């Protein structure tokens, strides 16, 4: 008997409690990065795949950061779709600020709470269950489906999808569907590029009352931060049709990501995320370290930013810097086939036609785009992501599962 999309939706509805329980237990697997240990979460995924009798491979260039890859062939030749998600999450800075245990996976008032619920254990759950459901009807499908569940995404480290891109490129297939946070009213077809810099400031230092004896490393750091804030004034090239696609969705972007989000998508942004200097209140700081997260909009690269950095550093003989990470902005043509499937299915499921957007943050989807492969991101809204009380409404979670399942089915049925 041929399985229909209506049948697939019914499977999800029948497994509603199973899906919720899986996501809750996934969140309870503590996987903050740093340090990035995902062994307990990987075991959670492995147990599920084994229960479904689905073979998989563990690829672990770093033993505490395993990646899980599974694939099956359809009943006829066709294209290769990759379902990508990650297991590591942001650390929790202060658990006392949370209304619910950040590692508890609590279900309260129709919402699943916990660190990583939005970013991105609900989205990764959607990938895992999509893979399991479609494996049941593999003979009906065309081509190949791969599940690519990785570690080491939150710090853009070398042991996750970046490792696979370099050493196992065959798992990337022809297209990627990813469940990172987007909100059900948007689909991400591109993203800004992260440029992370570390500045070191060293001075002789002195007694705190003897300010004439030495420059203060922390004062210089504050001046640096002020200078860096001016990078937002860098002019960004007009991207034509892509520009209009981005700006036309401003209201929707603000609705999903907070007021003001749309206004910075096409600007350089600067976040001095870590500032560390000085050892005592009555001493002039002799050293200070500043790590800065710069997000580069589409149309610019590090080559547009670093000369400005060099100009700033040249004014301070006490200062040096190095590049910690540089990833170029990337995008998929917004009219790509997978975009159409996700939009159609999202509208069918929830009555909302999600707007194609460029995102503020970066994801592993960029690695597919760097290879010239289309990569589409559709997941829950980033409520509390990197902050407190991160959560996902259950209905939004179920929407994402259904949308990924139906869209993957469409792609592998053509």
LUMLODO-495189 format. One line per field, with one value per residue (C-alpha): x, y, z; residue number from 1; residue in one letter. Coordinates in nm, 3 decimals. Example, Ala and Ser with C-alpha at 12.3 -4.5 7.8 and 13.67 -1.06 7.14 Angstrom:
c1	[1.230:1.367]
c2	[-0.450:-0.106]
c3	[0.780:0.714]
i	[1:2]
aa	[A:S]
// end
This chain:
c1	[0.000:0.128:0.175:0.043:0.137:-0.187:-0.065:0.266:0.087:-0.123:0.195:0.321:-0.012:-0.015:0.340:0.278:0.361:0.656:0.799:0.754:0.916:1.211:1.270:1.241:1.495:1.720:1.717:1.798:2.122:2.357:2.566:2.694:2.966:3.214:3.317:3.121:3.085:2.786:2.837:2.515:2.307:2.469:2.374:2.015:2.008:2.180:1.931:1.646:1.803:1.883:1.524:1.409:1.665:1.829:2.204:2.428:2.792:2.967:3.235:3.431:3.757:3.720:3.606:3.378:3.216:3.076:2.884:2.612:2.548:2.285:2.174:1.935:1.869:1.524:1.360:1.471:1.751:1.724:1.883:2.047:1.894:2.075:1.887:2.124:2.107:2.342:2.351:2.562:2.403:2.495:2.616:2.389:2.545:2.316:2.056:1.891:1.748:1.540:1.175:1.231:1.537:1.741:1.831:1.490:1.299:0.984:0.650:0.460:0.150:0.210:0.578:0.894:1.157:1.531:1.865:1.881:1.507:1.501:1.869:1.832:1.720:1.359:1.484:1.727:1.445:1.248:1.539:1.572:1.203:1.177:1.456:1.286:0.943:1.072:1.284:0.956:0.865:1.211:1.100:0.847:1.111:1.372:1.735:1.898:1.831:2.101:2.073:2.369:2.358:2.671:2.857:3.071:2.839:2.798:3.164:3.205:3.466:3.655:3.505:3.149:3.009:3.334:3.517:3.259:3.281:3.654:3.675:3.332:3.185:2.967:2.724:2.642:2.441:2.264:2.056:2.023:1.716:1.797:1.579:1.774:1.557:1.370:1.013:0.731:0.661:1.009:1.248:1.619:1.789:2.108:2.299:2.555:2.913:3.081:3.421:3.564:3.868:4.077:4.259:4.545:4.648:4.964:5.102:5.358:5.083:5.125:4.967:4.608:4.685:4.982:4.786:5.073:5.301:5.128:4.838:4.558:4.494:4.127:4.087:4.242:4.000:3.705:3.836:3.875:3.514:3.398:3.604:3.473:3.114:3.169:3.200:2.820:2.863:3.039:2.843:2.694:2.659:2.307:2.228:1.948:1.670:1.816:1.807:1.438:1.363:1.529:1.378:1.025:1.010:1.111:0.787:0.793:1.162:1.093:0.800:1.015:1.346:1.242:1.194:1.497:1.617:1.537:1.735:2.063:2.042:2.215:2.461:2.788:2.724:2.980:2.951:3.244:3.135:3.432:3.634:3.890:4.148:4.305:4.370:4.297:4.091:4.386:4.620:4.638:4.554:4.863:4.673:4.331:4.183:3.882:3.706:3.470:3.196:3.149:2.870:2.935:2.632:2.597:2.791:3.090:3.376:3.659:3.858:3.622:3.653:4.013:4.171:3.951:4.073:4.432:4.376:4.241:4.518:4.785:4.681:4.753:5.111:5.006:4.757:4.775:4.500:4.435:4.150:3.980:3.722:3.621:3.329:3.192:2.824:2.635:2.300:2.100:1.890:1.556:1.364:1.533:1.315:1.336:1.225:0.906:0.837:0.885:0.667:0.387:0.392:0.418:0.115:-0.074:0.010:-0.034:-0.193:0.119:0.325:0.672:0.878:1.224:1.488:1.858:1.935:2.139:2.321:2.522:2.448:2.609:2.387:2.653:2.885:2.643:2.616:2.994:2.985:2.724:2.448:2.107:2.041:1.712:1.651:1.306:1.262:1.099:1.140:1.456:1.273:1.531:1.812:2.142:1.944:1.703:1.384:1.460:1.151:0.947:0.566:0.461:0.244:0.539:0.756:0.497:0.468:0.843:0.837:0.552:0.700:1.038:0.876:0.647:0.916:1.171:0.900:0.832:1.201:1.252:0.934:1.028]
c2	[0.000:0.345:0.575:0.930:1.258:1.235:0.901:1.058:1.332:1.069:0.888:1.208:1.268:0.911:0.956:1.293:1.178:0.974:1.279:1.501:1.244:1.200:1.576:1.612:1.336:1.486:1.819:1.640:1.523:1.802:1.904:2.259:2.371:2.449:2.193:2.017:1.664:1.512:1.147:1.115:1.282:1.063:0.757:0.884:0.909:0.574:0.394:0.528:0.424:0.079:0.036:0.120:-0.127:0.152:0.109:0.407:0.505:0.693:0.930:1.071:1.249:1.383:1.102:1.323:1.485:1.201:1.252:1.007:0.938:0.704:0.653:0.444:0.405:0.445:0.206:0.397:0.627:0.989:1.264:1.258:1.462:1.527:1.599:1.791:1.882:1.920:1.792:2.052:2.362:2.696:2.683:2.807:3.108:3.131:2.863:3.078:3.306:3.028:2.965:2.593:2.370:2.445:2.075:1.944:1.934:2.034:2.044:2.341:2.505:2.341:2.444:2.236:2.419:2.371:2.471:2.356:2.315:2.575:2.554:2.288:1.966:2.000:2.060:1.768:1.551:1.645:1.525:1.197:1.110:1.219:0.975:0.696:0.750:0.761:0.452:0.259:0.347:0.352:0.131:0.400:0.676:0.779:0.851:0.852:0.998:1.067:1.167:1.382:1.450:1.633:1.779:2.090:2.335:2.607:2.711:2.636:2.384:2.137:1.810:1.824:1.916:2.090:1.760:1.579:1.845:1.784:1.409:1.265:1.494:1.214:1.257:1.611:1.479:1.720:1.927:1.996:2.042:2.177:2.253:2.540:2.816:3.026:3.055:2.898:3.225:3.236:3.013:3.085:3.062:3.243:3.381:3.635:3.526:3.511:3.678:3.620:3.818:3.814:4.129:4.128:4.449:4.462:4.759:4.794:4.843:5.031:5.122:5.237:5.587:5.629:5.671:5.874:5.569:5.341:5.323:5.100:4.786:4.795:5.160:5.081:4.787:5.020:5.253:4.953:4.851:5.203:5.201:4.861:4.976:5.208:4.908:4.913:5.218:5.019:5.045:4.717:4.653:4.633:4.272:4.346:4.088:3.934:4.276:4.318:3.966:4.050:4.393:4.289:4.050:4.309:4.290:3.911:3.908:4.142:3.925:3.610:3.755:4.063:4.429:4.566:4.236:4.339:4.662:4.478:4.197:4.421:4.575:4.470:4.394:4.377:4.194:4.205:3.875:3.826:4.097:3.993:4.221:4.342:4.160:4.413:4.728:4.945:4.833:4.968:4.672:4.546:4.299:4.270:4.020:4.100:3.844:3.997:3.838:4.034:3.930:4.014:4.070:3.914:4.114:4.171:3.946:3.964:4.151:4.444:4.428:4.342:4.654:4.860:4.645:4.699:5.075:5.063:4.838:5.057:5.340:5.134:5.001:4.801:4.596:4.286:4.071:3.740:3.587:3.307:3.224:3.356:3.214:3.394:3.483:3.234:3.192:2.958:3.102:3.173:3.007:2.671:2.359:2.272:2.624:2.566:2.235:2.378:2.681:2.471:2.220:2.484:2.661:2.333:2.243:2.576:2.809:3.030:3.093:3.147:3.435:3.358:3.545:3.587:3.501:3.688:3.383:3.116:2.743:2.432:2.482:2.726:2.430:2.291:2.635:2.666:2.352:2.508:2.287:2.428:2.435:2.542:2.607:2.587:2.536:2.679:3.040:3.124:3.197:3.228:3.104:3.186:3.349:3.224:3.017:2.880:2.690:2.565:2.542:2.184:2.282:2.458:2.152:1.924:2.170:2.144:1.762:1.745:2.009:1.835:1.497:1.614:1.824:1.541:1.312:1.557:1.590:1.213:1.149:1.359]
c3	[0.000:-0.090:0.206:0.159:0.322:0.517:0.654:0.756:0.948:1.122:1.231:1.395:1.567:1.698:1.833:1.991:2.345:2.221:2.046:2.350:2.580:2.343:2.326:2.705:2.766:2.498:2.683:3.009:2.850:2.962:2.662:2.720:2.480:2.616:2.724:2.446:2.587:2.402:2.493:2.695:2.420:2.154:2.355:2.369:1.988:1.943:2.167:1.957:1.627:1.765:1.887:1.535:1.394:1.195:1.135:1.203:1.216:1.496:1.364:1.657:1.577:1.932:2.160:2.374:2.069:1.856:1.534:1.434:1.065:0.923:0.562:0.357:-0.014:-0.164:-0.405:-0.715:-0.823:-0.720:-0.518:-0.177:0.106:0.433:0.758:0.984:1.352:1.647:2.006:2.187:2.342:2.498:2.860:3.139:3.310:3.614:3.683:3.952:3.684:3.529:3.614:3.551:3.573:3.258:3.238:3.342:3.014:3.201:3.018:3.159:3.008:2.672:2.653:2.677:2.886:2.899:2.757:2.399:2.357:2.078:1.984:1.873:2.033:1.915:1.561:1.582:1.712:1.401:1.186:1.378:1.361:0.996:0.919:1.116:0.962:0.605:0.658:0.690:0.332:0.176:-0.113:-0.209:-0.218:-0.472:-0.399:-0.058:0.285:0.545:0.908:1.015:1.390:1.498:1.795:1.831:1.655:1.918:1.903:1.529:1.636:1.416:1.543:1.408:1.068:0.973:1.019:0.807:0.535:0.508:0.569:0.486:0.220:0.082:0.375:0.256:-0.039:-0.274:-0.030:0.344:0.563:0.909:1.216:1.376:1.527:1.273:1.397:1.200:1.018:0.861:0.665:0.669:0.329:0.434:0.727:0.835:0.888:1.231:1.270:1.619:1.734:2.048:2.160:2.413:2.589:2.801:2.996:3.279:3.538:3.866:4.199:4.149:4.281:4.046:3.723:3.579:3.583:3.332:3.089:3.211:3.006:3.103:3.003:2.665:2.637:2.694:2.423:2.192:2.246:2.164:1.846:1.742:1.784:1.487:1.255:1.228:1.006:0.731:0.408:0.282:-0.094:-0.236:-0.329:-0.574:-0.565:-0.251:-0.084:-0.154:-0.029:0.302:0.359:0.259:0.556:0.820:1.018:1.030:1.129:1.422:1.522:1.549:1.667:1.864:1.776:1.596:1.448:1.090:1.125:1.193:0.937:0.683:0.929:1.088:1.456:1.738:2.070:2.317:2.472:2.703:2.881:3.141:3.300:3.619:3.946:4.221:4.264:4.369:4.091:3.737:3.517:3.336:3.115:2.959:2.716:2.500:2.279:2.025:1.814:1.491:1.254:0.890:0.662:0.319:0.064:0.294:0.411:0.661:0.396:0.450:0.828:0.914:0.759:0.994:1.283:1.181:1.182:1.538:1.670:1.509:1.741:2.051:2.080:2.384:2.181:1.960:1.817:1.642:1.447:1.638:1.372:1.034:0.837:0.535:0.502:0.288:0.121:-0.095:-0.380:-0.210:-0.495:-0.445:-0.460:-0.090:-0.002:-0.201:-0.029:0.320:0.248:0.100:0.384:0.655:0.511:0.494:0.856:1.032:0.779:0.778:0.466:0.617:0.480:0.337:0.540:0.607:0.970:1.228:1.362:1.183:1.156:1.016:0.711:0.588:0.522:0.264:0.105:0.088:-0.129:-0.357:-0.213:-0.113:0.261:0.416:0.787:0.946:1.319:1.632:1.742:1.943:2.269:2.546:2.322:2.494:2.775:3.044:3.022:2.676:2.560:2.266:2.255:2.191:1.894:1.734:1.791:1.629:1.338:1.277:1.288:1.038:0.811:0.794:0.739:0.458:0.291:0.294:0.154:-0.128:-0.214:-0.225:-0.425:-0.731]
i	[1:2:3:4:5:6:7:8:9:10:11:12:13:14:15:16:17:18:19:20:21:22:23:24:25:26:27:28:29:30:31:32:33:34:35:36:37:38:39:40:41:42:43:44:45:46:47:48:49:50:51:52:53:54:55:56:57:58:59:60:61:62:63:64:65:66:67:68:69:70:71:72:73:74:75:76:77:78:79:80:81:82:83:84:85:86:87:88:89:90:91:92:93:94:95:96:97:98:99:100:101:102:103:104:105:106:107:108:109:110:111:112:113:114:115:116:117:118:119:120:121:122:123:124:125:126:127:128:129:130:131:132:133:134:135:136:137:138:139:140:141:142:143:144:145:146:147:148:149:150:151:152:153:154:155:156:157:158:159:160:161:162:163:164:165:166:167:168:169:170:171:172:173:174:175:176:177:178:179:180:181:182:183:184:185:186:187:188:189:190:191:192:193:194:195:196:197:198:199:200:201:202:203:204:205:206:207:208:209:210:211:212:213:214:215:216:217:218:219:220:221:222:223:224:225:226:227:228:229:230:231:232:233:234:235:236:237:238:239:240:241:242:243:244:245:246:247:248:249:250:251:252:253:254:255:256:257:258:259:260:261:262:263:264:265:266:267:268:269:270:271:272:273:274:275:276:277:278:279:280:281:282:283:284:285:286:287:288:289:290:291:292:293:294:295:296:297:298:299:300:301:302:303:304:305:306:307:308:309:310:311:312:313:314:315:316:317:318:319:320:321:322:323:324:325:326:327:328:329:330:331:332:333:334:335:336:337:338:339:340:341:342:343:344:345:346:347:348:349:350:351:352:353:354:355:356:357:358:359:360:361:362:363:364:365:366:367:368:369:370:371:372:373:374:375:376:377:378:379:380:381:382:383:384:385:386:387:388:389:390:391:392:393:394:395:396:397:398:399:400:401:402:403:404:405:406:407:408:409:410:411:412:413:414]
aa	[X:X:X:X:X:X:X:X:X:X:X:X:X:X:X:X:X:X:X:X:X:X:X:X:X:X:X:X:X:X:X:X:X:X:X:X:X:X:X:X:X:X:X:X:X:X:X:X:X:X:X:X:X:X:X:X:X:X:X:X:X:X:X:X:X:X:X:X:X:X:X:X:X:X:X:X:X:X:X:X:X:X:X:X:X:X:X:X:X:X:X:X:X:X:X:X:X:X:X:X:X:X:X:X:X:X:X:X:X:X:X:X:X:X:X:X:X:X:X:X:X:X:X:X:X:X:X:X:X:X:X:X:X:X:X:X:X:X:X:X:X:X:X:X:X:X:X:X:X:X:X:X:X:X:X:X:X:X:X:X:X:X:X:X:X:X:X:X:X:X:X:X:X:X:X:X:X:X:X:X:X:X:X:X:X:X:X:X:X:X:X:X:X:X:X:X:X:X:X:X:X:X:X:X:X:X:X:X:X:X:X:X:X:X:X:X:X:X:X:X:X:X:X:X:X:X:X:X:X:X:X:X:X:X:X:X:X:X:X:X:X:X:X:X:X:X:X:X:X:X:X:X:X:X:X:X:X:X:X:X:X:X:X:X:X:X:X:X:X:X:X:X:X:X:X:X:X:X:X:X:X:X:X:X:X:X:X:X:X:X:X:X:X:X:X:X:X:X:X:X:X:X:X:X:X:X:X:X:X:X:X:X:X:X:X:X:X:X:X:X:X:X:X:X:X:X:X:X:X:X:X:X:X:X:X:X:X:X:X:X:X:X:X:X:X:X:X:X:X:X:X:X:X:X:X:X:X:X:X:X:X:X:X:X:X:X:X:X:X:X:X:X:X:X:X:X:X:X:X:X:X:X:X:X:X:X:X:X:X:X:X:X:X:X:X:X:X:X:X:X:X:X:X:X:X:X:X:X:X:X:X:X:X:X]
// end
